[in-house]
Amino acid sequence: MDLKEIQNLIKFVSKSGVSEVKLEVEDFKITIKTGSDSPETTFVHQAPMAMQQVPVASTPVAQAVPAEAGAVEEDSKYITITSPIIGTLYRKPSPDKPNFIEVGDTVQADSVVCIIEAMKLFNEIESEVSGKIVKVLVDDSSPVEFGQPLFLVDPS
């Protein structure tokens, strides 16, 4: 089961009004519970997983970040690098190393921009676009949600 299928399942369960869903497929087991103030999702893996690289979804800022009309028009030329998973974002490969990218740096498609730790797995997040980093939207070692904007890139 890949990340897209899990995301679609979570959306389906939240819209259906069901309080709990359990799904077992081969060596993968997932339980999704809702009904409290905030939905709770529990993933249990029976087999160990290798380190994954998850591609980053890129969307225009106007769709990803609600803002005033003037700000949206100003930022519409930028592309947002968003979080493909829930976890903790790290801007550097280790505490004694420099950040992967800073404001003003130029990134290429497939350049690593950060790492997101999810369930003790460190996932390298890569840029899908080439351009210049205009703004860093998340602090180092902070929790991130699925789809949360992380960086603004000027593709020109």
N, C-alpha and C positions, 0 to 999 in steps of 0.2 A: 504494500500500500504506500503510495507516494504522498508527498506533502499536499498537493492539490486535492487529492481524494479525501484526505483528513480534513482539510479546510472546508470542502463542500459538505462533508458529513456533519461538521460542527454547525455550519449555517443551517442545514436542513433540520437538525435536532432543535436548534434554538427557535426556529420558526414554527415547528410542528406542535410545540407545547408539551412534548413528552418530558417526563421528569428524569428518566435514566435510560441510556442505551448501552448495551455491551455488545462488542463485535470481536470475534476471534477469526483470524485468517492465518493459516499455517503457523508460523512462529511469531505472529504479531497479535497482541491483544489490546483493545482500547475500550475504555469506559468513559462515557460522557454523562455527567449529571447536571441537571438544572433544577430550578424551583426555588433557590434561595435568592437573596438580593443580587448576587453576582454568580454567573455560571461557573461551575467547577469542572475542569477537564483533567482526567488522570490518564496517563499513558504508562503501560507496563509492557516491557519488552522481555520475552522469555529468552531470546538469543542475543548475545552481544552484537552491537552494531559497530561497523567501522566508521571512521571520521568521514562525515559527509561534507560536500561542498554544495551549497544551495545558491542558485542564481538569484540575483536581486531584481525585483520588479521595478521598472522605471515608469513613472507617470508624470504628467505635467503638474506643476505646483497648484494650478488653479483648481484641479480636481482633488488633490490630496490635502491641501491646507486651506480651511475656510478663512477668509479674511475680507477686509473691506474692498469695494470695487476697484479703487485706485491702486491698492497694493497688489491685487490679483493681476491687473493689467501690467504692472511693473514687473512682477515675478513670473509672468506667463512665458517669458522667453527661457526660463530656467527649467531644468529637469530635476525631479526629486529622486534620490536614491532612498528607497523605503526598506524597512525591515521585513524579510521574508518569513521570520519566525519570532516566537516569544522567547525572551532570554535576557541575559546581561551583556551589554555592549562594552567591548574593550577597544580603545583606539590604538593600542600598541601591542606587538606580539608578546612582550614580557615587560615586567615593571622597569627593567634597566635599559630598555630599548626606546628609540624615538617613536613618535606616532607614525602610523602608516601614511597619513596625509594631513596637511594643514591647509588653511584658507590661502588661496593663491597658487597652490600646487596644481599641476596638470596631470590628469589621469587618462589612461587609455582604457578601452574596453577590456575587460578581464583583469584590471588592476585591483589588487586587494585594498579595500578602503577601511576595513575594521574586522573584528572577530566578534561573533555572538555565541556566548556559552548557553547551551540548552541541555539540561539533563546530563551534565558533566561531559558533554561533547562540545568541542570548540569548532565552530563553523566559520570558515573564511568567507566574508561577504565581498563580492566583486562588483565593480561598476560595469554596467551594460553599455555605457556611453563613454565617448571620449570628450574631454573638455576640461575646464578650469573649475576648481572647487571655489564656490562663492561664499558658502556659509556652512558651518557645522551646527546642526540643530540639537545634538544630544551630547551630554557630558560623558566623560570616561567613567566606566564602572557603574553605569546607571541602567536600570531595567528598561526594556523596550517591549512594545506590543507588536503583533502582526500588523503590517501596513503602516507603521509609524514612520513619518519622514525622518531621515537621518542626516542627509547632506543635500545641498543645492548645487547643481552643476550647470555651468554656462557652456553649452555645446558649440558656440560660435568660435 
